[in-house]
Amino acid sequence: MGRAFEFRKGRKMKRWSAMAKAFTRIGKDIVMAVKEGGPNPEANSRLRAVIQNAKAANMPKENVERAIKKATDKDTANYKEQLFEGYAPHGIALLIETATDNNNRTVANIRSYFNKCNGTMGTQGSVEFMFDHTCNFRIPNNNVDIEEMELEFIDFGAEEIFADDEDEILIYAPFESFGAIQKELENRGIEILSSGFERIPQVTKKLTEAEIADVEKLIEKIEEDDDVMNVYHTMDES
């Protein structure tokens, strides 16, 4: 198996944010998708993907519809995606994805978390190059021949396909291959359970238990911020 498989296995061992946090993130994704491509999922591939993710997270249908309607209101503020970079204690690189309607607030908050937890906030490009920006799709495992599927989807950019469990298959590809793979899955009538983007560290660093605790203290502080969507790091989670 490749790095995407190992990365996924490590991430699955970590807790996912509380349901309310997950719904907040999806709500922001809906606003950004609608502002970018309109409220019709049939004509907006990004919105289709977000609705699939909402369903996977068990977000009530009425919540999704309400978020779409709210996003069409011109008075509803749009969220801008902003990337923050830096180092946690013990030389662990951090990459933080945010969606904010107030960049000054978000910058101040992220900087304060680094300062309070003995980290160092970096400049643009200081650690981003240490991560591969990938897209992923989760589909049902309906007796899929994974080797055959890999051969077929290489032409659309797929790099890794593997069974996440007995019922699901995961497809990983470079970030820019998202649209081509989404379109091909839809053309084949393959249900997309969820999809998204992740940043996989090229190299990881093993720490002691005490050092891990220092890093996790900063990560947890950052993850509590409402503007933060995802936090990626170079700490070995195996």
C-alpha positions in Angstrom: 0.0 0.0 0.0 1.1 3.6 -0.6 1.3 6.7 1.5 -2.4 7.6 1.1 -3.3 4.2 2.7 -1.0 4.7 5.6 -2.1 8.3 6.1 -5.8 7.3 6.0 -5.1 4.5 8.5 -3.4 7.0 10.9 -6.2 9.6 10.6 -8.9 7.0 11.3 -7.3 6.4 14.7 -7.8 10.0 15.6 -11.1 11.4 16.9 -13.2 13.3 14.4 -14.6 16.6 15.5 -18.0 16.7 17.2 -21.0 16.6 15.0 -21.8 20.2 15.6 -18.3 21.2 14.4 -18.7 18.9 11.3 -22.0 20.6 10.4 -20.5 24.0 10.8 -17.7 23.1 8.3 -20.2 21.7 5.8 -22.4 24.8 6.2 -19.4 26.9 5.2 -18.6 24.6 2.3 -22.2 25.1 1.1 -21.9 28.9 1.2 -18.6 28.9 -0.7 -20.0 26.4 -3.3 -23.2 28.4 -3.9 -21.4 31.7 -4.1 -19.0 30.2 -6.6 -21.4 28.2 -8.8 -25.0 28.8 -7.9 -27.6 26.9 -5.9 -28.4 24.2 -8.4 -26.5 21.0 -7.6 -27.0 19.6 -11.2 -25.1 22.6 -12.6 -22.6 23.0 -9.7 -20.3 20.0 -9.2 -18.7 21.5 -6.1 -22.2 21.8 -4.4 -23.0 18.2 -5.4 -19.9 17.1 -3.6 -20.7 19.0 -0.5 -24.3 17.6 -0.4 -22.8 14.1 -0.7 -20.5 14.9 2.3 -23.5 16.3 4.3 -25.4 13.1 3.7 -22.3 11.0 4.8 -22.1 13.1 8.0 -25.8 12.5 8.7 -26.6 16.2 8.4 -30.4 16.5 8.1 -31.7 17.3 4.7 -33.6 20.4 6.0 -30.3 21.8 7.3 -28.7 21.4 3.9 -31.7 23.1 2.2 -31.7 25.9 4.7 -27.9 26.4 4.2 -28.3 26.6 0.4 -31.2 29.1 0.7 -29.2 31.2 3.1 -26.2 31.1 0.8 -28.2 32.6 -2.0 -29.0 35.7 0.1 -26.7 38.5 -1.1 -26.4 39.7 2.5 -24.8 36.4 3.6 -21.1 36.9 3.9 -18.9 34.7 1.8 -16.0 32.7 3.3 -12.5 32.9 1.9 -10.2 30.0 2.2 -6.9 30.8 3.8 -3.9 28.6 4.5 -1.7 29.1 7.5 1.7 27.4 8.0 4.1 27.0 10.9 5.9 24.6 13.3 4.6 23.0 16.5 7.1 22.1 19.2 9.8 19.5 18.3 10.0 20.5 14.7 6.6 19.2 13.5 5.3 21.2 10.5 1.6 22.3 10.6 -0.6 23.2 7.7 -3.9 24.8 8.7 -6.9 25.2 6.3 -9.4 27.9 7.3 -12.6 29.4 5.9 -13.2 32.8 7.3 -15.3 35.9 6.8 -12.9 38.0 8.9 -9.2 37.4 8.0 -7.8 39.7 10.6 -9.6 37.8 13.4 -8.4 34.5 12.0 -4.8 35.6 11.7 -4.7 37.0 15.2 -6.3 33.8 16.6 -3.9 31.4 14.8 -0.9 33.4 15.8 -2.0 33.4 19.5 -2.3 29.6 19.5 1.2 29.2 18.2 2.6 31.6 20.8 0.7 30.1 23.7 1.8 26.5 22.9 5.5 27.1 22.0 5.0 26.9 18.3 6.2 29.2 15.5 3.9 30.7 12.9 5.5 30.6 9.5 5.3 32.6 6.3 3.5 31.6 3.1 5.2 28.6 1.5 7.4 27.7 4.5 5.9 24.2 5.0 3.3 23.7 2.3 5.9 22.1 0.0 6.2 19.3 2.6 2.7 18.0 1.9 1.1 16.5 -1.3 -2.3 18.1 -2.0 -4.7 15.2 -2.8 -8.3 14.6 -3.6 -10.2 11.5 -2.5 -13.5 9.7 -3.2 -15.3 7.2 -1.1 -17.5 4.8 -3.0 -19.4 1.5 -2.1 -17.5 -1.7 -2.4 -19.9 -3.6 -4.6 -17.5 -6.5 -5.3 -15.2 -4.0 -7.0 -12.1 -5.5 -8.7 -9.6 -2.9 -7.3 -6.8 -3.8 -9.6 -9.0 -3.5 -12.7 -10.4 -0.2 -11.4 -6.9 1.2 -10.8 -6.0 0.4 -14.4 -9.2 2.1 -15.7 -8.9 5.2 -13.5 -5.1 5.9 -14.0 -6.2 7.8 -17.1 -8.2 10.1 -14.9 -5.4 10.8 -12.5 -6.0 8.1 -9.8 -2.9 7.1 -7.9 -4.1 4.8 -5.2 -7.3 2.8 -4.8 -7.9 0.5 -1.8 -10.5 -0.9 0.5 -11.2 1.3 3.5 -13.2 -1.5 5.0 -15.4 -4.3 3.7 -18.1 -1.9 2.5 -16.1 1.0 1.0 -13.4 1.8 -1.5 -11.2 4.9 -1.4 -9.7 6.6 -4.5 -6.8 9.0 -4.0 -5.4 11.3 -6.7 -3.7 14.7 -7.1 -5.8 17.7 -6.2 -6.2 18.8 -9.8 -7.7 15.4 -10.8 -10.9 15.9 -8.7 -13.1 17.1 -11.5 -12.1 14.4 -14.0 -12.6 11.5 -11.5 -15.9 13.0 -10.2 -17.2 13.2 -13.7 -16.1 9.7 -14.6 -17.7 8.1 -11.5 -20.9 10.0 -12.2 -20.8 8.8 -15.9 -20.5 5.2 -14.8 -23.4 5.6 -12.3 -21.1 4.9 -9.3 -22.4 6.4 -6.1 -20.1 8.8 -4.5 -20.6 8.5 -0.7 -18.3 11.4 0.1 -15.3 13.2 -1.4 -12.8 15.8 -0.3 -9.3 17.0 -0.2 -6.4 16.2 2.1 -2.7 17.1 2.4 -0.5 14.1 2.9 3.0 14.7 4.5 5.8 13.5 2.3 8.0 12.7 5.4 6.9 12.2 9.0 8.8 12.4 12.3 8.5 10.0 15.2 8.2 11.6 18.7 8.2 10.4 22.3 4.9 10.3 24.2 5.7 13.5 26.0 6.6 15.3 22.7 3.4 14.0 21.1 1.4 15.5 24.0 3.1 18.9 23.4 2.2 18.8 19.7 -1.4 17.6 20.3 -1.9 20.4 22.8 -1.3 23.0 20.0 -3.3 21.0 17.4 -6.3 20.7 19.7 -6.2 24.4 20.4 -6.2 25.2 16.7 -9.0 22.7 15.9 -11.3 24.4 18.4 -11.3 27.6 16.4 -14.6 27.9 14.4 -12.6 29.3 11.4 -10.4 26.2 11.1 -11.4 23.5 8.7 -8.5 21.1 8.8 -5.1 20.7 10.5 -2.4 18.6 8.9 1.0 17.7 10.4 4.2 15.8 9.9 4.0 13.8 13.1 4.3 10.0 12.7 0.9 8.5 13.8 1.8 4.8 13.3 
